[in-house]
């Protein structure tokens, strides 16, 4: 997934990994994956569970793999880590919801 290949939005997300949890925010999303920002980095190449809380929709639980990380906006105050996640499992209803959001923007 390219760094900015999804639809830009801001949804809270919690990433659950073997090293604990990381609170962050979705920066962009599509039906294949997402870019999220956080202050702590989960382990690369690890399977994680994401708990995403979009407005006006139920909480979404998605499995995924962390495939890359980078520093976002290093020249604008406190740098945040950008994490690229490739989705590996989600319900068909959640996939439909995300594709509807992407198509509407």
Beta strands, then each sheet from edge to edge (+ up, - down):
strand 1: 7-17
strand 2: 20-29
strand 3: 33-38
strand 4: 47-53
strand 5: 60-72
strand 6: 80-89
sheet 1: 1+ 2- 3+ 6- 5+ 4- 1+
end
